[in-house]
Amino acid sequence: MKHLLTLILFFILITLPTILMAQPGLPGSPEQTPIDGGLGILAAAGGAYAIKKMRDKKE
């Protein structure tokens, strides 16, 4: 009986997460969007703006 309970518990612990955590795969090639220099430029501009605001606040 102990082996049966162990087997059932093992089966539940292995199969249940795979059923509950199933996620769809990645989209195909045409739907993927590359992130290139534009995002970096926006991040740098935002950082520069934040630094400017912090310096203006000190004065």
Summary of the structure (lengths in Angstrom):
residues: 59
radius of gyration: 26.0
end to end distance: 77.3
largest distance: 77.3
contacts: 86
relative contact order: 0.06
helix: 75%
strand: 0%
